Amino acid sequence: MPVIKFEPKQTKIKTILPGSKSVSNRLLIISAVGNFLPDFKNISRCDDVKVMFDILHSNTNRFDVHDSGTALRFLTAYFAGIVGKWNISGSERIKQRPVKELVDVLLQMGAEISYDNKAGYAPLTLTGTKMQGGEVELDISKSSQYASALLLISPMLEKGLKLRLKGQKRSMPYIDLTLELMSKFGVQAIQHEDEIAVMPNQSYVPSSFKVEADWSAAAFWFELAALNPQLSIKLLGLDKNSKQGDKAVMQIFQNLGIEANFGTNHLTLQGTKSPGAKPLNVDIRQTPDMFPAVALTAAAQKRPFTITGTANLAIKESHRIKAVEQIINALGVKMDIGKDEVTVKEYPNAFPGKIKVKSEGDHRIAMAVAPLSTIIEQIQIDDPKVVSKSYPEFWKEMQKVGIFLA
């Protein structure tokens, strides 16, 4: 089993973050719906984006989305409106990730979709047809990607789209990001409270576009800085006016002892030398991808914490609550798990010198573990390569500070 080790190197670090996975995948769907060749600079080279690109440019009708929930949802909506017969499947984990709410609305709009095995889950068989669109209701309690999938294909719908959002609103900034990108390519939406309308007879207009850096990827550098106040870290490529929801990492980590300041073309992170153990209370309902980095940072600082808005973490790339719990348990700490929150109240023991970690096939678990190597002598991890799902250069960049795989 590979080992994550730490041998201190330089204390001033500069790293170029990868292009945003969320932006990149939305742009690929926009270019497909608009029927123009992508002209996107700094597009993410991660596995999830590669899967989306390869499927959209393939000459087969059977698609394997691997572990990409984004590809499953976006491509289901897209191919429902493309004439032909299509099959969409993926990994065993993908077959456990829900898609029913999206499929129900697509069926209502005229799509022809059937479940090959278990109702509500991939694999799916689609017979593409011209969908009408019109007025629909959509429950986004499980995923905001359902709404983004419908909005992105709205120019394909004969009657346009009037979308009424129902259920608990989670990850709403990602819908805002979708609408902003649609607008940049010429498709306007009107939003009022829980309703979003896209009028018919609009088309995406080809345009070149530079993809901003990924705020989700920045979280692990925030974690590293929070655990190592001697470091000064410069992150390149982030947009201070970004619509990415995980830009909230700046506010969240302020409570974990991080000062973050924008310079001319970078964001500088500096940890507080005495962060103390003031309890952390944070709601991640709108930023669920922050959970592993936030929870493990607080735990590593021996800081009592309550994180709310966690219910949907059970249907991410892994059951993220259980994946983080096994790491915290390995540290000798008990995490209490509620219906929509997790809590750690006390840290009775010293941390062990060695722990074993299962990544559970989840890139964000593997990346969140890496900074812990600066306080734990040896961390064994089963699958460090899983980081390529969103951040292929992660381990190479971590070497700059002295974190490496042995």
Phi, psi and omega in degrees: 000128180302153181240134173267123181235164181225123173232106188309135176240233181287154181258352175247113188244139174231128181220142175266117181285152179292161174298150184297126175296318182296316178294314184301313182293325177293320179296322180295321177291319178301315181292326178291314178296322179281352178057046174228155181288136180298135173231069188243126179267147178063027178295145182299141178257019184284168183301317183300319181286322177299318178301313180298313181299312184297320180292317181294339181245022182269168177243029177240170178245009178243120189241135176247110182274003181056241182257012189272105175294324177300312180298318179304311186284313181295318183286330174300314178295317184294308185287343173298336181253008179251122184302130181142177177248129189228146175235130180239122178222189181184201183291172177300324179293321178300325181289355177253359184261127192290146177220004187301314184300321178292313182298319180302318180289320178299319177299318179298329181273001176112004180288159174241104184223137176228154177268130181284327182234269185267130180299132179096357186219156173294158006282153182239148169243128182239138169250104187295138181210164178286113183270150183279319186081224182092208187268123181220159173247144184221126176275117182252021181302324184271330181196132174286345180297334176301314181293316179299321180300315180291318180297317183297326180266004185304328176296345178277348188269130187297324181258014185069204184213130169239106190253121176255120183274132179236167177082182181291134185271108178240150177054036181299328178302335179288332173290319176301319178298317178302313182295322179296317181292321175302317180297320181295338179252021166095004179250118184261143176237153176246123183243130176218113182053242184265013180243138176231125182242133173239113184291151180291171176064034171250152180222148173289138181255126181304141179198147173283156186203136175258124182281128178287165179291162188269112178294331178296320179293331181296335186304325185283336173283325172300316179300314180300316180294323181295330181268350184221080185296347178286347182272146168240119188241127176252123178255125183258143171101355182281144178260118182292342178255020185298148172269357178299130182299328185283003168301340177297351176305328180297315181288319182298315185280349171301324179282355178248016172093020182254131168260123181238124183227132177280133170256203182298313181221028183205165173244123180262132178250135177218124178279151176282135185294331178231076185294341180070185183235036177299130182305143178256129173233117184216143177255121182251023182304323181268349183224060186297334181291348178284344190306308183300314181295318182291312182297317183285331174295311180300318179296317180295331176276001184054045183255123174303140181211152169230122178245120180255168181080032188261358190305319185283355181293345178290342184243026173274198180304329170228178166281091193296331178294313180293324179296318177288323180301319182294331177288314180296322175297321179297334177280358181085024185239146179259130176248124178273132184245120176254188182295322183219029178199158172231150184218138167238125186259326186209162182231086188284339188237160171289149178292145177289164179279338183222140173220158174247140184230134169260124180287343182057029180069018187247116182302321184286333174292313180300319182288325181290336179285328187307311180297338178296340180294346178279350177236350178239132189298320185213126177238117173271135181225137189285325188216073182294338183289350182296345180298340182295346177301326180226340191212073186302331185270009190304306184293324177298317180290324179294336178298336180299329181263351178108009176267126185211163177265132180240000000 
